[in-house]
């Protein structure tokens, strides 16, 4: 227990931004080199999931523990 005037909080957020699918065609032979009359190409396919996970913590102090605000002039 922190005490009557202290406030603690914790928050967790998950955000998903979807998936990106892509295929890259990459040459596997040096430029200008032909194998059996054609350049050799390697295909690489991948999926990329975009997401974030965030955790925040907070600590605060209440100056008036009674909950009544008074103003003096």
N, CA, C and O atoms as a CHARMM CRD file, in Angstrom:
* protein
*
  292
    1    1 UNK  N      0.84400  -1.17900   0.00000 PROA 1      0.00000
    2    1 UNK  CA     0.00000   0.00000   0.00000 PROA 1      0.00000
    3    1 UNK  C      0.88900   1.24200   0.00000 PROA 1      0.00000
    4    1 UNK  O      1.85800   1.34000   0.75400 PROA 1      0.00000
    5    2 UNK  N      0.53600   2.16700  -0.85200 PROA 2      0.00000
    6    2 UNK  CA     1.34600   3.37000  -1.00300 PROA 2      0.00000
    7    2 UNK  C      0.99700   4.45000   0.00500 PROA 2      0.00000
    8    2 UNK  O      1.86200   5.25800   0.34300 PROA 2      0.00000
    9    3 UNK  N     -0.20000   4.49800   0.48600 PROA 3      0.00000
   10    3 UNK  CA    -0.66100   5.55600   1.37100 PROA 3      0.00000
   11    3 UNK  C     -1.91900   6.17000   0.80400 PROA 3      0.00000
   12    3 UNK  O     -2.26700   5.92500  -0.35100 PROA 3      0.00000
   13    4 UNK  N     -2.61100   6.97400   1.61500 PROA 4      0.00000
   14    4 UNK  CA    -3.90700   7.50900   1.19100 PROA 4      0.00000
   15    4 UNK  C     -3.80400   8.57600   0.10500 PROA 4      0.00000
   16    4 UNK  O     -4.77900   8.79700  -0.61400 PROA 4      0.00000
   17    5 UNK  N     -2.68400   9.23000  -0.03800 PROA 5      0.00000
   18    5 UNK  CA    -2.56100  10.30500  -1.03000 PROA 5      0.00000
   19    5 UNK  C     -1.88000   9.86900  -2.31900 PROA 5      0.00000
   20    5 UNK  O     -1.80200  10.65600  -3.26200 PROA 5      0.00000
   21    6 UNK  N     -1.40200   8.68100  -2.38200 PROA 6      0.00000
   22    6 UNK  CA    -0.68200   8.22300  -3.56900 PROA 6      0.00000
   23    6 UNK  C     -1.58500   7.39400  -4.47700 PROA 6      0.00000
   24    6 UNK  O     -2.41700   6.62100  -4.00200 PROA 6      0.00000
   25    7 UNK  N     -1.41200   7.56100  -5.77600 PROA 7      0.00000
   26    7 UNK  CA    -2.16500   6.80900  -6.77900 PROA 7      0.00000
   27    7 UNK  C     -1.15400   6.14400  -7.71700 PROA 7      0.00000
   28    7 UNK  O     -0.23100   6.79200  -8.21100 PROA 7      0.00000
   29    8 UNK  N     -1.33900   4.85200  -7.95200 PROA 8      0.00000
   30    8 UNK  CA    -0.48500   4.12700  -8.90700 PROA 8      0.00000
   31    8 UNK  C     -1.37300   3.59400 -10.02600 PROA 8      0.00000
   32    8 UNK  O     -2.52800   3.23600  -9.79600 PROA 8      0.00000
   33    9 UNK  N     -0.82600   3.54600 -11.23400 PROA 9      0.00000
   34    9 UNK  CA    -1.59100   3.01900 -12.36300 PROA 9      0.00000
   35    9 UNK  C     -0.65600   2.26100 -13.29300 PROA 9      0.00000
   36    9 UNK  O      0.55000   2.50400 -13.33500 PROA 9      0.00000
   37   10 UNK  N     -1.24300   1.34900 -14.02600 PROA 10     0.00000
   38   10 UNK  CA    -0.51800   0.59800 -15.05600 PROA 10     0.00000
   39   10 UNK  C     -1.45700   0.42900 -16.24000 PROA 10     0.00000
   40   10 UNK  O     -2.66800   0.28300 -16.07600 PROA 10     0.00000
   41   11 UNK  N     -0.87800   0.45100 -17.43600 PROA 11     0.00000
   42   11 UNK  CA    -1.68500   0.35800 -18.64600 PROA 11     0.00000
   43   11 UNK  C     -0.95100  -0.48500 -19.67500 PROA 11     0.00000
   44   11 UNK  O      0.26400  -0.36600 -19.83400 PROA 11     0.00000
   45   12 UNK  N     -1.69100  -1.33700 -20.37100 PROA 12     0.00000
   46   12 UNK  CA    -1.13300  -2.17200 -21.44200 PROA 12     0.00000
   47   12 UNK  C     -1.93900  -1.91200 -22.69600 PROA 12     0.00000
   48   12 UNK  O     -3.17000  -1.93500 -22.66400 PROA 12     0.00000
   49   13 UNK  N     -1.25500  -1.66500 -23.79900 PROA 13     0.00000
   50   13 UNK  CA    -1.92600  -1.43400 -25.08700 PROA 13     0.00000
   51   13 UNK  C     -1.30700  -2.31400 -26.16500 PROA 13     0.00000
   52   13 UNK  O     -0.08600  -2.42700 -26.27900 PROA 13     0.00000
   53   14 UNK  N     -2.16900  -2.92300 -26.93800 PROA 14     0.00000
   54   14 UNK  CA    -1.74200  -3.72400 -28.08900 PROA 14     0.00000
   55   14 UNK  C     -2.40300  -3.13200 -29.32000 PROA 14     0.00000
   56   14 UNK  O     -3.61300  -2.90600 -29.32800 PROA 14     0.00000
   57   15 UNK  N     -1.62600  -2.88100 -30.35200 PROA 15     0.00000
   58   15 UNK  CA    -2.15600  -2.35200 -31.60900 PROA 15     0.00000
   59   15 UNK  C     -1.61800  -3.18800 -32.76100 PROA 15     0.00000
   60   15 UNK  O     -0.41000  -3.39000 -32.88400 PROA 15     0.00000
   61   16 UNK  N     -2.52300  -3.66900 -33.60300 PROA 16     0.00000
   62   16 UNK  CA    -2.13800  -4.45700 -34.77600 PROA 16     0.00000
   63   16 UNK  C     -2.41800  -3.62700 -36.02200 PROA 16     0.00000
   64   16 UNK  O     -3.50900  -3.07900 -36.17800 PROA 16     0.00000
   65   17 UNK  N     -1.43800  -3.53600 -36.89900 PROA 17     0.00000
   66   17 UNK  CA    -1.56600  -2.73500 -38.11400 PROA 17     0.00000
   67   17 UNK  C     -1.64600  -3.59500 -39.36500 PROA 17     0.00000
   68   17 UNK  O     -1.45800  -3.09500 -40.47400 PROA 17     0.00000
   69   18 UNK  N     -1.92400  -4.89300 -39.19700 PROA 18     0.00000
   70   18 UNK  CA    -2.11700  -5.77400 -40.34400 PROA 18     0.00000
   71   18 UNK  C     -0.84200  -6.48700 -40.76700 PROA 18     0.00000
   72   18 UNK  O      0.17800  -6.45600 -40.07900 PROA 18     0.00000
   73   19 UNK  N     -0.94000  -7.12700 -41.91700 PROA 19     0.00000
   74   19 UNK  CA     0.15300  -7.93000 -42.45200 PROA 19     0.00000
   75   19 UNK  C      0.48700  -7.46400 -43.86300 PROA 19     0.00000
   76   19 UNK  O     -0.40000  -7.13900 -44.65100 PROA 19     0.00000
   77   20 UNK  N      1.77200  -7.43700 -44.16400 PROA 20     0.00000
   78   20 UNK  CA     2.24800  -7.10600 -45.50800 PROA 20     0.00000
   79   20 UNK  C      2.87200  -8.36600 -46.09900 PROA 20     0.00000
   80   20 UNK  O      3.73100  -8.99100 -45.47700 PROA 20     0.00000
   81   21 UNK  N      2.44200  -8.73300 -47.29100 PROA 21     0.00000
   82   21 UNK  CA     3.03000  -9.86700 -48.00400 PROA 21     0.00000
   83   21 UNK  C      3.82500  -9.33100 -49.18400 PROA 21     0.00000
   84   21 UNK  O      3.36700  -8.43300 -49.89100 PROA 21     0.00000
   85   22 UNK  N      5.02400  -9.88300 -49.39700 PROA 22     0.00000
   86   22 UNK  CA     5.87700  -9.39200 -50.47200 PROA 22     0.00000
   87   22 UNK  C      6.71100 -10.54000 -51.04300 PROA 22     0.00000
   88   22 UNK  O      7.02500 -11.50500 -50.34400 PROA 22     0.00000
   89   23 UNK  N      7.05700 -10.42000 -52.30300 PROA 23     0.00000
   90   23 UNK  CA     7.96000 -11.36500 -52.95900 PROA 23     0.00000
   91   23 UNK  C      9.05500 -10.56800 -53.64400 PROA 23     0.00000
   92   23 UNK  O      8.77500  -9.68900 -54.46000 PROA 23     0.00000
   93   24 UNK  N     10.31100 -10.87600 -53.30900 PROA 24     0.00000
   94   24 UNK  CA    11.46200 -10.22500 -53.92900 PROA 24     0.00000
   95   24 UNK  C     12.10500 -11.18900 -54.91600 PROA 24     0.00000
   96   24 UNK  O     12.30100 -12.36700 -54.61600 PROA 24     0.00000
   97   25 UNK  N     12.42800 -10.67700 -56.08800 PROA 25     0.00000
   98   25 UNK  CA    13.18300 -11.43500 -57.08000 PROA 25     0.00000
   99   25 UNK  C     14.59800 -10.87800 -57.09900 PROA 25     0.00000
  100   25 UNK  O     14.81900  -9.71700 -57.44500 PROA 25     0.00000
  101   26 UNK  N     15.55300 -11.72500 -56.72200 PROA 26     0.00000
  102   26 UNK  CA    16.94200 -11.27800 -56.59100 PROA 26     0.00000
  103   26 UNK  C     17.82600 -12.06100 -57.55000 PROA 26     0.00000
  104   26 UNK  O     17.73100 -13.28700 -57.61800 PROA 26     0.00000
  105   27 UNK  N     18.68500 -11.36800 -58.29300 PROA 27     0.00000
  106   27 UNK  CA    19.60700 -12.07700 -59.18500 PROA 27     0.00000
  107   27 UNK  C     20.64900 -12.84100 -58.37700 PROA 27     0.00000
  108   27 UNK  O     21.18900 -12.31800 -57.40300 PROA 27     0.00000
  109   28 UNK  N     20.93000 -14.07300 -58.78000 PROA 28     0.00000
  110   28 UNK  CA    21.92300 -14.88000 -58.07200 PROA 28     0.00000
  111   28 UNK  C     23.22700 -14.99200 -58.84900 PROA 28     0.00000
  112   28 UNK  O     24.20000 -15.56000 -58.35300 PROA 28     0.00000
  113   29 UNK  N     23.25300 -14.45400 -60.06300 PROA 29     0.00000
  114   29 UNK  CA    24.48100 -14.45200 -60.85400 PROA 29     0.00000
  115   29 UNK  C     24.94400 -13.01100 -61.01500 PROA 29     0.00000
  116   29 UNK  O     24.11900 -12.09800 -60.97900 PROA 29     0.00000
  117   30 UNK  N     26.24100 -12.78500 -61.19100 PROA 30     0.00000
  118   30 UNK  CA    26.72300 -11.41900 -61.41700 PROA 30     0.00000
  119   30 UNK  C     26.04800 -10.79300 -62.62900 PROA 30     0.00000
  120   30 UNK  O     25.65600 -11.48900 -63.56700 PROA 30     0.00000
  121   31 UNK  N     25.92000  -9.48300 -62.59700 PROA 31     0.00000
  122   31 UNK  CA    25.23400  -8.76700 -63.66500 PROA 31     0.00000
  123   31 UNK  C     25.91300  -9.01900 -65.00600 PROA 31     0.00000
  124   31 UNK  O     27.13600  -8.92500 -65.11800 PROA 31     0.00000
  125   32 UNK  N     25.12100  -9.33700 -66.01500 PROA 32     0.00000
  126   32 UNK  CA    25.64100  -9.60000 -67.35400 PROA 32     0.00000
  127   32 UNK  C     26.02400 -11.05200 -67.58600 PROA 32     0.00000
  128   32 UNK  O     26.36300 -11.42400 -68.71000 PROA 32     0.00000
  129   33 UNK  N     25.97700 -11.89300 -66.53300 PROA 33     0.00000
  130   33 UNK  CA    26.32400 -13.30200 -66.68200 PROA 33     0.00000
  131   33 UNK  C     25.05400 -14.09400 -66.98200 PROA 33     0.00000
  132   33 UNK  O     24.03300 -13.92800 -66.31500 PROA 33     0.00000
  133   34 UNK  N     25.13100 -14.93900 -67.97500 PROA 34     0.00000
  134   34 UNK  CA    23.98400 -15.76200 -68.33500 PROA 34     0.00000
  135   34 UNK  C     24.29600 -17.22200 -68.06300 PROA 34     0.00000
  136   34 UNK  O     25.40400 -17.68400 -68.33600 PROA 34     0.00000
  137   35 UNK  N     23.33300 -17.94700 -67.53100 PROA 35     0.00000
  138   35 UNK  CA    23.46000 -19.38600 -67.32800 PROA 35     0.00000
  139   35 UNK  C     22.38800 -20.03600 -68.18400 PROA 35     0.00000
  140   35 UNK  O     21.19800 -19.77200 -68.01200 PROA 35     0.00000
  141   36 UNK  N     22.81600 -20.89000 -69.11000 PROA 36     0.00000
  142   36 UNK  CA    21.89700 -21.51700 -70.07300 PROA 36     0.00000
  143   36 UNK  C     21.08100 -20.46900 -70.81900 PROA 36     0.00000
  144   36 UNK  O     19.90700 -20.69600 -71.10800 PROA 36     0.00000
  145   37 UNK  N     21.68300 -19.32600 -71.13400 PROA 37     0.00000
  146   37 UNK  CA    21.04000 -18.29500 -71.94100 PROA 37     0.00000
  147   37 UNK  C     20.14800 -17.32900 -71.17700 PROA 37     0.00000
  148   37 UNK  O     19.56000 -16.43500 -71.78600 PROA 37     0.00000
  149   38 UNK  N     20.02900 -17.47900 -69.86300 PROA 38     0.00000
  150   38 UNK  CA    19.16100 -16.57400 -69.09900 PROA 38     0.00000
  151   38 UNK  C     19.79000 -16.26800 -67.73500 PROA 38     0.00000
  152   38 UNK  O     20.47800 -17.11800 -67.16900 PROA 38     0.00000
  153   39 UNK  N     19.56100 -15.06900 -67.20600 PROA 39     0.00000
  154   39 UNK  CA    20.07900 -14.76700 -65.87800 PROA 39     0.00000
  155   39 UNK  C     19.34400 -15.61100 -64.81800 PROA 39     0.00000
  156   39 UNK  O     18.15600 -15.89600 -64.96700 PROA 39     0.00000
  157   40 UNK  N     20.03700 -15.99800 -63.77700 PROA 40     0.00000
  158   40 UNK  CA    19.42800 -16.78300 -62.70400 PROA 40     0.00000
  159   40 UNK  C     18.82900 -15.83800 -61.66300 PROA 40     0.00000
  160   40 UNK  O     19.46900 -14.87000 -61.25100 PROA 40     0.00000
  161   41 UNK  N     17.61200 -16.12200 -61.24500 PROA 41     0.00000
  162   41 UNK  CA    16.89200 -15.28000 -60.29300 PROA 41     0.00000
  163   41 UNK  C     16.38800 -16.15100 -59.15100 PROA 41     0.00000
  164   41 UNK  O     15.87200 -17.24700 -59.36900 PROA 41     0.00000
  165   42 UNK  N     16.54400 -15.65500 -57.95100 PROA 42     0.00000
  166   42 UNK  CA    16.03800 -16.33400 -56.76800 PROA 42     0.00000
  167   42 UNK  C     14.85200 -15.53300 -56.23100 PROA 42     0.00000
  168   42 UNK  O     14.94800 -14.31500 -56.08300 PROA 42     0.00000
  169   43 UNK  N     13.74600 -16.19800 -55.94000 PROA 43     0.00000
  170   43 UNK  CA    12.55700 -15.53900 -55.39400 PROA 43     0.00000
  171   43 UNK  C     12.48300 -15.79300 -53.89100 PROA 43     0.00000
  172   43 UNK  O     12.63500 -16.92100 -53.42100 PROA 43     0.00000
  173   44 UNK  N     12.24600 -14.71100 -53.15400 PROA 44     0.00000
  174   44 UNK  CA    12.09800 -14.80500 -51.71100 PROA 44     0.00000
  175   44 UNK  C     10.74300 -14.19500 -51.35300 PROA 44     0.00000
  176   44 UNK  O     10.49200 -13.02300 -51.63100 PROA 44     0.00000
  177   45 UNK  N      9.87200 -14.99700 -50.73400 PROA 45     0.00000
  178   45 UNK  CA     8.54900 -14.51900 -50.31700 PROA 45     0.00000
  179   45 UNK  C      8.51500 -14.43900 -48.79300 PROA 45     0.00000
  180   45 UNK  O      9.05100 -15.30800 -48.10600 PROA 45     0.00000
  181   46 UNK  N      7.88200 -13.39000 -48.27300 PROA 46     0.00000
  182   46 UNK  CA     7.77400 -13.24500 -46.83300 PROA 46     0.00000
  183   46 UNK  C      6.52100 -12.46100 -46.46000 PROA 46     0.00000
  184   46 UNK  O      5.98900 -11.68900 -47.25700 PROA 46     0.00000
  185   47 UNK  N      6.06000 -12.67800 -45.22200 PROA 47     0.00000
  186   47 UNK  CA     4.95100 -11.93900 -44.62800 PROA 47     0.00000
  187   47 UNK  C      5.48800 -11.18000 -43.42300 PROA 47     0.00000
  188   47 UNK  O      6.27900 -11.71400 -42.64500 PROA 47     0.00000
  189   48 UNK  N      5.06100  -9.95000 -43.27300 PROA 48     0.00000
  190   48 UNK  CA     5.51900  -9.09700 -42.18000 PROA 48     0.00000
  191   48 UNK  C      4.30300  -8.62800 -41.38900 PROA 48     0.00000
  192   48 UNK  O      3.44800  -7.92100 -41.92200 PROA 48     0.00000
  193   49 UNK  N      4.22600  -9.02500 -40.10600 PROA 49     0.00000
  194   49 UNK  CA     3.14800  -8.57000 -39.23000 PROA 49     0.00000
  195   49 UNK  C      3.59500  -7.30200 -38.51400 PROA 49     0.00000
  196   49 UNK  O      4.66200  -7.26500 -37.90000 PROA 49     0.00000
  197   50 UNK  N      2.76900  -6.26600 -38.59900 PROA 50     0.00000
  198   50 UNK  CA     3.08200  -4.99400 -37.95600 PROA 50     0.00000
  199   50 UNK  C      2.21600  -4.83100 -36.71500 PROA 50     0.00000
  200   50 UNK  O      0.99400  -4.73400 -36.81800 PROA 50     0.00000
  201   51 UNK  N      2.84800  -4.80100 -35.53500 PROA 51     0.00000
  202   51 UNK  CA     2.12400  -4.66300 -34.27800 PROA 51     0.00000
  203   51 UNK  C      3.01700  -3.99300 -33.24100 PROA 51     0.00000
  204   51 UNK  O      4.24300  -4.07200 -33.31100 PROA 51     0.00000
  205   52 UNK  N      2.37600  -3.33000 -32.27700 PROA 52     0.00000
  206   52 UNK  CA     3.10500  -2.74300 -31.15600 PROA 52     0.00000
  207   52 UNK  C      2.48000  -3.21700 -29.85100 PROA 52     0.00000
  208   52 UNK  O      1.27700  -3.46900 -29.77800 PROA 52     0.00000
  209   53 UNK  N      3.30000  -3.33300 -28.83900 PROA 53     0.00000
  210   53 UNK  CA     2.85100  -3.63800 -27.48500 PROA 53     0.00000
  211   53 UNK  C      3.51700  -2.62200 -26.56000 PROA 53     0.00000
  212   53 UNK  O      4.74300  -2.52000 -26.51500 PROA 53     0.00000
  213   54 UNK  N      2.69600  -1.87000 -25.82000 PROA 54     0.00000
  214   54 UNK  CA     3.21000  -0.79400 -24.98700 PROA 54     0.00000
  215   54 UNK  C      2.69300  -0.96300 -23.55600 PROA 54     0.00000
  216   54 UNK  O      1.50500  -1.20600 -23.34200 PROA 54     0.00000
  217   55 UNK  N      3.58300  -0.83300 -22.59500 PROA 55     0.00000
  218   55 UNK  CA     3.21600  -0.85800 -21.17800 PROA 55     0.00000
  219   55 UNK  C      3.67700   0.45700 -20.56300 PROA 55     0.00000
  220   55 UNK  O      4.82600   0.86500 -20.73300 PROA 55     0.00000
  221   56 UNK  N      2.76700   1.11800 -19.84400 PROA 56     0.00000
  222   56 UNK  CA     3.12800   2.35400 -19.14300 PROA 56     0.00000
  223   56 UNK  C      2.75800   2.22600 -17.66800 PROA 56     0.00000
  224   56 UNK  O      1.79500   1.54800 -17.30800 PROA 56     0.00000
  225   57 UNK  N      3.53100   2.88000 -16.83900 PROA 57     0.00000
  226   57 UNK  CA     3.30000   2.91300 -15.40500 PROA 57     0.00000
  227   57 UNK  C      3.26600   4.36500 -14.97100 PROA 57     0.00000
  228   57 UNK  O      3.96600   5.20500 -15.53600 PROA 57     0.00000
  229   58 UNK  N      2.45500   4.66000 -13.97200 PROA 58     0.00000
  230   58 UNK  CA     2.37600   6.02500 -13.47900 PROA 58     0.00000
  231   58 UNK  C      2.23700   6.05900 -11.97100 PROA 58     0.00000
  232   58 UNK  O      1.73800   5.11900 -11.35100 PROA 58     0.00000
  233   59 UNK  N      2.68200   7.14900 -11.40100 PROA 59     0.00000
  234   59 UNK  CA     2.60100   7.35900  -9.96400 PROA 59     0.00000
  235   59 UNK  C      2.21700   8.81400  -9.72700 PROA 59     0.00000
  236   59 UNK  O      2.85300   9.71900 -10.26700 PROA 59     0.00000
  237   60 UNK  N      1.17800   9.04400  -8.92200 PROA 60     0.00000
  238   60 UNK  CA     0.72000  10.40400  -8.67100 PROA 60     0.00000
  239   60 UNK  C      0.46800  10.64500  -7.20300 PROA 60     0.00000
  240   60 UNK  O      0.33000   9.70500  -6.42000 PROA 60     0.00000
  241   61 UNK  N      0.40900  11.91400  -6.83300 PROA 61     0.00000
  242   61 UNK  CA     0.16600  12.29900  -5.44500 PROA 61     0.00000
  243   61 UNK  C     -1.02200  13.24200  -5.39800 PROA 61     0.00000
  244   61 UNK  O     -1.04900  14.23800  -6.12000 PROA 61     0.00000
  245   62 UNK  N     -2.00600  12.94100  -4.55500 PROA 62     0.00000
  246   62 UNK  CA    -3.16200  13.81700  -4.35300 PROA 62     0.00000
  247   62 UNK  C     -2.84000  14.75900  -3.20200 PROA 62     0.00000
  248   62 UNK  O     -2.51700  14.30200  -2.10600 PROA 62     0.00000
  249   63 UNK  N     -2.92300  16.06500  -3.43200 PROA 63     0.00000
  250   63 UNK  CA    -2.59000  17.03200  -2.39500 PROA 63     0.00000
  251   63 UNK  C     -3.69800  17.19100  -1.35800 PROA 63     0.00000
  252   63 UNK  O     -3.41100  17.50500  -0.20300 PROA 63     0.00000
  253   64 UNK  N     -4.96200  16.98000  -1.74400 PROA 64     0.00000
  254   64 UNK  CA    -6.07200  17.10000  -0.80900 PROA 64     0.00000
  255   64 UNK  C     -6.67000  15.72100  -0.59800 PROA 64     0.00000
  256   64 UNK  O     -7.36900  15.21700  -1.47700 PROA 64     0.00000
  257   65 UNK  N     -6.41400  15.09800   0.54400 PROA 65     0.00000
  258   65 UNK  CA    -6.88500  13.73700   0.77600 PROA 65     0.00000
  259   65 UNK  C     -8.37000  13.66300   1.10200 PROA 65     0.00000
  260   65 UNK  O     -8.94600  12.57800   1.02300 PROA 65     0.00000
  261   66 UNK  N     -9.02000  14.77900   1.46800 PROA 66     0.00000
  262   66 UNK  CA   -10.45300  14.77500   1.79200 PROA 66     0.00000
  263   66 UNK  C    -11.32200  14.87500   0.55300 PROA 66     0.00000
  264   66 UNK  O    -12.51100  14.56300   0.61700 PROA 66     0.00000
  265   67 UNK  N    -10.78100  15.28800  -0.54000 PROA 67     0.00000
  266   67 UNK  CA   -11.55900  15.44300  -1.75700 PROA 67     0.00000
  267   67 UNK  C    -12.29400  16.76900  -1.84300 PROA 67     0.00000
  268   67 UNK  O    -13.06900  16.98100  -2.77600 PROA 67     0.00000
  269   68 UNK  N    -12.07100  17.65500  -0.90500 PROA 68     0.00000
  270   68 UNK  CA   -12.75000  18.96900  -0.88300 PROA 68     0.00000
  271   68 UNK  C    -11.71300  20.03700  -1.20600 PROA 68     0.00000
  272   68 UNK  O    -10.67800  20.14600  -0.54700 PROA 68     0.00000
  273   69 UNK  N    -12.01300  20.81300  -2.22600 PROA 69     0.00000
  274   69 UNK  CA   -11.11300  21.90100  -2.60300 PROA 69     0.00000
  275   69 UNK  C    -11.59400  23.19100  -1.96000 PROA 69     0.00000
  276   69 UNK  O    -12.77000  23.53800  -2.06900 PROA 69     0.00000
  277   70 UNK  N    -10.71500  23.88900  -1.30700 PROA 70     0.00000
  278   70 UNK  CA   -11.07000  25.17800  -0.69600 PROA 70     0.00000
  279   70 UNK  C    -10.15500  26.24700  -1.26000 PROA 70     0.00000
  280   70 UNK  O     -8.97500  26.00900  -1.51400 PROA 70     0.00000
  281   71 UNK  N    -10.72000  27.43100  -1.45300 PROA 71     0.00000
  282   71 UNK  CA    -9.95600  28.56000  -1.95600 PROA 71     0.00000
  283   71 UNK  C    -10.05100  29.70500  -0.96700 PROA 71     0.00000
  284   71 UNK  O    -11.14100  30.03400  -0.50000 PROA 71     0.00000
  285   72 UNK  N     -8.94200  30.30300  -0.64800 PROA 72     0.00000
  286   72 UNK  CA    -8.92200  31.43700   0.27900 PROA 72     0.00000
  287   72 UNK  C     -8.39800  32.66600  -0.44400 PROA 72     0.00000
  288   72 UNK  O     -7.40800  32.60400  -1.17300 PROA 72     0.00000
  289   73 UNK  N     -9.09100  33.80200  -0.22500 PROA 73     0.00000
  290   73 UNK  CA    -8.66100  35.05100  -0.84500 PROA 73     0.00000
  291   73 UNK  C     -8.13400  35.98400   0.18500 PROA 73     0.00000
  292   73 UNK  O     -7.72100  37.09600  -0.14300 PROA 73     0.00000
